[in-house]
Amino acid sequence: MLAEVKLSKGTAELKEEIEKFINDFRDDDANNFSIGSDSDDLAREKDLEHAFEKLYSENEKLVITVGELQCEVKALKNHHEDLEGKHAKLIEQAVNHENEKSKLQKKFNEIMTEKEALMENVKRLQAENCRLECAYSSIALRCEEIESQLDEVSCEDACLRSLLHDRGNEILVLEQHKQDLLEKLGEFESVISTMVDAEQELSSRLSDLESLHSRNKELSSMKMNLEQELKMVKDALHALEDEKRMTERDLTKLLEDKSVLQESNQSYLAKHAQLEKELFKTKHELEVCQSEAKHLSGENCRLTKELSAVISSHEVTVLKNRELEKSLDGVSKEKNTMEEHLASVTDTLKTVEASLNQVNAEHLKLRHEKACLEEEVCVIRGRNEELNASKTSLQMQLSGALAQLSAAERCKQQLQEELALTEEAKHEAIKDALHKDKALKSLESQNNNLAKALLEQQKLCSKLEMELVSLQDAADLLQARNEELQFSTDASKLQFSVAERRANKYKLVCSELDLQKRDLCDQIKQLSEELTELRDGTQVAAGEFNMVMVSGLSWCLSLENFLFSSLAIYCRQVAGLTEQLKDKTVEAEKWKFNFEALQLRVAPFQGQLELYEMEKELLERRNEATESELTKLHRKVSEMMGHQNHRQKIHYLSNLLKERNEYKKEVYTLHEKMLKQMKEIKKLEVLLQQRGRKSVLELSTKENLDPPA
């Protein structure tokens, strides 16, 4: 480039010297038309022709070298664009691989979640199995307790029957004694008064028994009321627990809303900080426009005040969601207005900058025009001074022109050296391109391997999905069977609760019968004592007393018959319950056997689950290996693209592009100058023809030159 500048400067000086020479020649022709010799003119014309030929040849060589440089720069640019396209394709492929990897990871996570759900279902089924086994064990224990209670009841029944047999024997003895006493009825008329008293006492005792029965009924009613109250209290407790859960859910929702509001507040504060930074930048950029800066500072103060008010209102009204939303809407509107204002300010800044650029451009144009005018004035002054110079200065100028031509040759050599350097850089760029092609091929092979691995992973995922579907079907079957088991257990529990209630009732009845039996025994003892007293005291009242005893015994017998009938009914119910319990135990054993069979069926699925875990570990390892390979490839690509030598080469290419543009500009200026010189030479030839001389400078039109206008 320096050589081109030197050449351009040399051609300009040569042009000025030639113009001076022509002017001197004209002056010499005007002053000494008859004095000059033809030999000197011919020599000068030959020298000029030789100089012009050298200039044309050098210009052609420069144009050829510039064209070659342009072709090389275009080739390098195309190669660089190809490399960028390949790099973009590689980046797209890497992004696609990452997307596919993320999709596979999502599918794998879904499979793992489904697997965890299945494992949870299996655990839940195992827990329910344990619970059912516990329930079965508790039912068996309860059955044993009921059987023990039934044994006790049967023992008590045998005791009662033995007692009833004894009482029957005693009744027979009493009947015989009654017959003896009937014979002596007439003797016991004096004892009727005492018997009436005894009857009154018996009636009073019967009334006491009736009062006790009524009291027992009242207590049972009180017990029922208390049970109902307990149920009401339990329902109220359940309602309170539900309300507590609802309040906890509301609290969690409120906490989530609070966290969301805090996040929105933080984002709003971050946006506020960004707005403050942008305002600070606009302040620095708008130092030139003082009025707008004052306006923006006032708006900034207003915004800071409004933001502080909004923040204080936000801190005060955290619990008031509606007011906060309204304030946020207002703040968003103000933010939009601020953004619009900032956009308008930026537009005004852009317009101001454009206007400043235009003013600067106009100022530079004026300066350039001024400099051109000054140069033209200097040129005119120099020309005037040079016209007054003598012809001897022409020889000195010609020697200077020869020196400049030698300098041009040196510059030409420098250009050749620079071209050699560019060729070396071109070879290095070709080597880099080959290296990059190799890297691209390796990347393509790795991408193909990754695609194969992705296909294998997709196949494995499809297999896993099919196995998961089969596992889900098995889990659904297990769940349905578990629900059936639970339903049967619930029914057995209900029957067991009914049996417990009946057993409790039976216990209560037995306890009441025991109490009544004890009362009867006490009454019999009292009556036997009274009988002994009556036997000792009076034998007259024995008949009536026997009648009373017979009536009491008949009442006792009727009561005992009633009790025996109720006992038989309860025994039948207990026998039915025991049979039902036996049936339920058989069904439970069947369900247990079925459950064990299901566990045996599920056992191979557990092996498959273990195989799934092994495959999961293998897939994770493969994913880690692919990630490590991708990281290595990314590092290699980053090293290739971010290597210092590569950056230097890119910088060198950008410099070459800049130099190419500058060469184009200089060639264009040289071309214009050559056209001007050709025009002036044509004018000189016309002048020489007018003066009757032959034009020595018969120059043919060269390539890469426009025809003269």
Secondary structure as UniProt FT lines:
FT   HELIX           2..31
FT   TURN            33..35
FT   HELIX           38..183
FT   TURN            184..185
FT   HELIX           186..191
FT   HELIX           192..285
FT   HELIX           290..316
FT   HELIX           321..388
FT   HELIX           392..537
FT   TURN            540..541
FT   HELIX           542..642
FT   HELIX           644..690
FT   TURN            691..692
FT   TURN            703..704
//
